[in-house]
Amino acid sequence: MKRIVTLAAVMLPLLILSSATSYAAMISYTTEGAFNGGAPSAVATLTLGGGTLTFFGVGSGSVDPGNLSYGIFDSSGISTRSVVPGNTTFTLAVMQTTPTAGSSSTAGTLTGTITATDSTIRLKFDTQDFTIGGVSYHIDSDPKGVAIVPPNNNGGLTTVQGEVNAAVAAVPEPSTYLLLGTGFCLITLISRRRSRA
C-alpha cells in the first residue's frame, strides 16, 4: 500500500506539470445587412436621390480572436449630391458557425449627406457589443458613428471593422490523458501484485 501511495504522489505532480491546455480559438462567421427593417441579405442596397449606397456582407470569414471585418459599404454608385432620408435604419446580422453556432444582430441609424467628394454620412449603432455562444464581438466606431466615405475616397469603400474575443474553455492535451491512463494502469498492476503476495 505504501508503494501505491508513493507512486500516486510521484504521478500527480507529473500529471499537473504536463497538463498543457489548448484553445479552440478559430471563429467562423458570415454577415448580412438590411436597410429600413428589410430582411438581411449578403448584398443590401439603399436608393438615394443621386444613386445607391450598397452594403456587402462577409460571405465566409474565419479569424482567431482579434480584428475582423463585418462588411463593406460601397458609395461608388452615388453620382450626385444625396441626402439620407430621415429615420433610415441599418441592421447588421452576424451568423457564427464555430466554435458554436448562433447569431445576433445590432441596428443603427444612418444620417448625413454625400457628394462625389465629400460625405457626412454616419452609421451609429444602438450597441457596439454583442455575444454569440461565449464569443464577444465589438464594432469599432467613434461616438458619432462609422463614417461612410464619398465615392472619390478609397474607391467609395468603407469597411466596418471590429474585434472578436473567444472565451473558450481549456481542453486537456491528449498527452495528459495518456499519462493519466498510464498512472492508473501502474497503480492497478502494483495493487494486484501486492494482493497475490
N, C-alpha and C positions, 0 to 999 in steps of 0.2 A: 504494500500500500504506500509505503514511503517513496518508492520509486515512481509510482504513478503521480503522486503529488509533486515530486521533483520535476518529472517530465512536463507536467502541466505548467509548473512555474517557469520552465525554460521556454515552452512553446508559446505561451500567452504574449510575452514581450515581442517575440519574433513575429507573431501574427499582427500585433499592433503596428510594429515598425514597417511591415511590408504591405500594409493595407492602404496603398495609394488609391486615390479616387479619380474617376474620370467624369466628365460632364457632357451630356448630350446637348451641346450648345447651338448646333445649326438650327436656324429658324427659316422655314419656308413659308412664303406668303404670296398673295396676289392682292391687287387693289382695284377698285372701281369708283366711279364718281357719278353724281347726278345733280342737275340744276333744278331748282324750284320744286323739290319734292318728287321728282320723277323716279323711276326705278333705276338703281345703279347699274352702270354698264362700263365695259372696258374703254369705250370712247363716248364722252358726253360733250354735247355742243350747246352753247348759249348764243342765240342770234341777237346781235346788236344792230343799231342803225347803220353802222358802216362796215358790217361784216360779221365774223363769227369768232368766238373765243372757245377753244376746244381743250378738253382735259383728256389725257391719255393715261390710263392706269397701268400699273405694273402687271404684266401678264404672268410672269413667273420669277419670283425673287427668292434668293437664298442668301442668308447673311449670318455670320457669327454675331454675338452681341456687339453692338457698335452702331455706326452710322448706316442709314438706309434712305432710299428714295420711296416716296409714296405715290409718285406720278409726276407728270409734266403738263403745265398749262402752255398752250400754243396760241399766241396772239397774232401770228403772221397772216391770219385770214381777215384782219381788220385793215381796211384801206382808207377810211376817212374817220374824222372825229366821232367817237361813240361814247355815250353815257350809259352806265349800267343802271337799268331801271330800279326804282326803289323796291325794297323788300325782296331783292334777289338772294336766293339761298344756294348753298352748295353743300352736298353731303359726300364725305369720304368714307367708303366702306373698305375694311381690311378683313380678308379671309386668310386664316392661318391653317396650314396643313401639318407642320411639325414644329415643335415637339408634340403638341396636342392639337387636334382640330378644333376650330372655333372661329367666331367672327365678332366684329364690333364696328361701330360707325360713330362718326362725330360730324356735326353740322356746323355751318358758319354762315356769315353774311358777306356778300360781295358788294362793294361800293366803289364809286370813282368814275373817272373819265380817262379815255385813252385816245391818242392820235398815233400817227406813224412814228413820231419821235419822242413822245412823252406819255407817261402813264401815272395816274394817281390811284389806280385800282388796287384795292387791298382786300384780302380774304381773311377775315377774323373768325377763327374757330371758337365755338362756345367753350370747348375744353380741348386742351392740347395733350392730355394724358388719358390713356385707357389701357386696360389689361385684357389679354386673351389667354386663358389657360395657364396662368402663372407667368406669362411673358408681358413685360411692361413696355408700352410704346409711348413715344413723345414726339410731338410735331414742333420743329423749330420755327419760331416766329417772334418778331418784336411785339411790344404792346399794341401797335397799330395794326398788326396782322401781316400776312405774307404779301410782299409787294409783287405785283404782276408786271413784268417788263413790257415795253412797247415793241412793235414789230422790228424796229431797226436796232434793237439791243439784244445781243446774243441770239439772233435769228428769231426773236419773239418767244423764246423758250424760257420758262420759269420752272425749276424743279422744286417740288415741295419735299423738304428734307426733314430728317429727324433721327432719333436714336431708338434702339431697342435693347432691352436687358432681360435675360432669362434667369429666373430663379428656379433652376432645375436641381432636384435632389442628387446627392452624390451616389454613384454606383460603384460598389467594390470591384476591383480588378479581378480577372479570372485567377491570377496567381494567389490572391487571398483565399479564394475558395479551395484551391489545390493545397495550400499549406494547412488550412483548417482540416480538410479531409485526411491528410497525411497524419496530422496530430491525433485525430480520433482513432485512426487505424492502429497507430502505435500504442495508444493507451489501451485499446481493446486487446491487442496482442499480448501486452505485458500482463494485463489482468488475467487473461486465460492461462498464461504460463504459471502465474502465481497460484491460481486455483488448482492446477494439476499437481503442484508440488506438495 
